[in-house]
């Protein structure tokens, strides 16, 4: 018997290519891990399944254009240049959501999760994503650095390139990231040449460790994943923006365009959101609102916000020269 995606199956003697064809997989859209080693596509025909083998067949899924910014104000992550500062997060996805995020919010980065392939699922997220959009695989589901590294390797085997968003969560109730394991995974994958974008709880010491580990950006949460509660960690995010010399991308919890605009006014480099769009009554209109808000917030940050008086008032018009002095 061979254990495939966690289930024992009588497939001994079949080549990997034969099994994929028999099971109804599109071999171009999956990656295969055979006894802990990711197989090159050309090895599918020559690798024969034997009793006791452990096989994982995975694919991408959700799980995890407005006006572009000027060239001189581009978002640069690991040497890659993007002109939109909106990133579509993983979780809830549909053709409508992805089209809206790309067309109306200008998304150039879309997050995807790696999951076991299921031939019963007719939809493939790759069918929805335009060719000129960069895929950002995340490691959602990982509980340790080692699991995150394994998922990153599988994502690369699926043809996703060197980008990876590290998500490591041992807490299943609040889904808070494990900063220590995230730092370990970042160091391992950065040394392998990945462009690592770690999701983290906003803590200055952890952020500094991520910089030293080779992160290409730092992605602090604004509020618990999927909550739409906004900038609950605002003060801590501001500290990271002020002290960390990497793009700070606000991730998780942003629930309204006004919140995205506020984060951009603070100096955030970009916003990642999913639930706020996916649960909106009119997805395209909400995507457009997010795109506008992010661009407005960025312009306000670059312009420099006006000063705020700590107390009292200051007239905007002269109080003299009218009727009496």
N, C-alpha and C positions, 0 to 999 in steps of 0.2 A: 504494500500500500504506500502511496505517496501523499504527504500532507500538503495540500494546496490551499492557500488563503485560509489556513486554520482547520480545514476539513480533510479527513482521510478519504482518498479516492483511489480506485483501482486503475491506475494509469501507467503502471510499469511497462517499459518497452517502447513507449511512445517518445518521439523526439519532442522537444519543447514546441517546435513549429507545428507539429501534428496536433499536439494538445490544444494550442491556441486556436487552430482552425476548427478542431472538433468542438471546442467550447464556444465558438462563435465570437472570439476576440478579433479585433483589428490589430494586427501585430505592430502596425505603425503608431498606434495610439496608446500602447502600454509599455511598461518596463517590467523586466523579470529578474527577481532575485533568486538565485539557485544556491541553496546551502550557504547562505550568507554572502554570496558574491554576486554582484550585478552582472548579468550577461550582456555582452555586446550583441546587437541585433544579428550580426552575421553568424553568431554561435547558436542561434535557435535551431538550425537544421541539424547540427551535429551533436547537440547535447541530448542524451537519452535519459529518460527518467528511470530511476531505480528504486527499489524498496527502501524506505527510510528517508528518502529525499525530502527536504523542506523547501517549498516553492512559494513565493509571493508574486502575484500579478497585480500591478497597481496602475492607476491612471490619475489624471487631474480631475478635480471637481471643485465646486464652490464649497468652502469649508469655513473650511477655511476659505460739435466742438466749438467750445467757446473760443474767444480771442486768445491767442497765445501771448505769453509775456514777451517782452523785448529780449533780444538775444543776449544783451549784457546782463540781464537779470534772470538768467536761466537757473534752474535747479540742477545742481551737479551732485551725483551720488556715485562714489567710487569711480570717478572719471567719465561717467555716462551723463549726457546732457538731456534734460527734459524741460519742456516749456510750459507744462501745466503743473500746478501745485496741488491738484486734487488726485488722490489715489483711491481707487475702489477697493475696499476691503473684502475679505472672504466671508462666507456665511450663507446668506440668502442670495441666490442668483437666478436670473432668468434672461431670456433674450431681450426683453423690454428693459430690464435694469442695465444690462451691459451696453445696449445701444444708447440709452439715455445718458449714462455716465460718460461715454466716449463723445457723443454728439453734442450734448448740452453742457456737461461739466468739463469737457476737454481731457478726460482721463487718458494718460499715456502709460500708466502702470496699473495692472489689475492683479490682485492677489488670488492665488488658487491653492487648494489643499491637495495633498497626495493621499489617496485612499485605495483600498483594495478594489480592483475592477469587478464590475458586475455586468455580465452580458445581458441581463434583463433590463438594464437601464439603457433606454434608447438615446437619451440626451447626452451630449459630450460638451463640456464647457468650452473646449477648443473650437467647436463649431460656431460659437458665438463671438469669439474674440477676434477683432480685425488683425491682419498680419502685421501692421505697423505698431501695434500695442505690445509693450514689454510685459511678459508674465513674471510675477513675483511669487514663487512658491513659498508657502509657509510650513512650519513644522508642527502645526496644531495637532494635538494628540500626544505629543512627546512629554514624558515626565522626567527625563534625565537628559544630560548633554549627549550621551551616547545614542539615545533614541533620536534626538534631533539631528545628529550627524548622519545617521542612517537614512532618515527621511530626505535630507539634503542630497545625499548621493543618489537616491532613487529619482528625485526630481530632476537632477542633472541628466540621468540616463533617459528620462522622458523627453529630453531635448530642450530643457528650459534654460540652459546657459548657466551662468555663475551667480545669478542673483538668488538670495535666500533671505526670508524673514524668519528669524528665530522666535518661536513661541514655545515656552516650556512651562507647563502648569501642573503642579501636583494637587492643587486645590480645585476640587470639582464643584464646589458650591459657589464660590465667588469668582473663580477663574482668574485668580491673581497670578501674575508671572513670578517664577522663581529666579530672582536676580543672580544668585550664585551659580546655578546650573547654566543660566544664559551666558554668563561671562565665560565659563569653561567651553561651551559650544562655540561661542564667537571666536575664541582663540584658536581652536582646532580648525575651524572652517576658513578663517582668514588666512592661516598659514598654508592652506591648500589652494588659495587663490579665489575663494568665493567673495562676492560682494555682499557682506553680511549686514543686515538691518535688524537689530535686536529689539523686540518688544519688551518693555521693562516697567517696573513700578518706579515712579520718579524719585530717585535718590541720588544726590550729587556724588557720593563716594562710589556707588555702583556705576554711575555714568562714566566717571573717570576711569574706572577699571575696564569698562567696555571700550573706551578710546584706546587704552594701552593694549587691549586684546586685539585691536585691528578692525573695529566696527567702521562701517562706511557712513552710518547715520545712527541716531539714537531715537527710539520710538516710545516715549512715555505714554501711559494711559491717562486719559482725562477723567474717566469714570469707569465703573465695571462694564465689561463687554456687553453690548446689546442693550444697555440701560437707557440710552438717549438722555442721560442726566446732565450732560454738559461738562464744564470745566471745574469739576469737583476738586481737582488737584492743581488748580491754577497757580498758586504761589510757588509750589515746588517745580512746576514746569518753567516758570519764569526764571528760577535759579539756574536751571539747566541751560536755558537760552542765553543767560548772561555769562555762564562760566564754561560752557563746552564748545569747543571750536569744531563742531561738526553740525550738519543739518539736524535740527530737532523737528521730528515729524510727529504731530499729535495724533495719537491712535486710540481708538476705543472710547465710546461714551459720548462723542459729539452728536447731538441730536437735532440741531437747528442751524440754519445758515448764519444766524446772528452769533452763535457760539463759535462757529468756524471763523467768522470775521474777527471776533475778539482775539482768538488765538493767533491769527495772522498779524493783528495789530501789535501783539506782544513781541513779535519777532520770530514766530514759528516758521520753519521753512516750507512746510506742507501739511495737509490734513488728509488722514485716511478715514473713510466712513463707508458704511454699508447699510446698517439697520435704518438709519435716518432716511435714506432714500427708499429702501425696499419696503418699508412700512408706511410710506407716504400715500395719501389719497391719489395724487397725480405724480407718478414717478418722473416723467420727463420735466415737468415744471419744477419739481423739487431739485432735480439735478441742475437745471439752469440756475436756480436760486443759489445753490451751493457754489457753482462756478463763479457767479457774480460776486458773492460774498467773499470768497477767497481772494479774488482779484482786488476787490475794494480794500480788504484788510491789508493786503500786501502793499498797495499803493499808499495807504495811510501810514504804514510802518516806514516806508522809504521816505515819505514826505516829512515825517517827524510830527508826532501829535503835539497839539498846543499844550501849554502849561496849565496846571490845575492849582487854583488857590486853596490853601489849607483852611482858610477862614475868611470871612468878610466878602466883599464884592468889589468889582471894578467896572465903572460905567463904560459902555461901549461907545457912547456919544458924549460930547462935551456937556457939562452941567452949567456952564457959564455962557453969557452972551445972548440969552433969550429972556426978554422982559426985564429981568434984573440980574445983576452980578452977585 
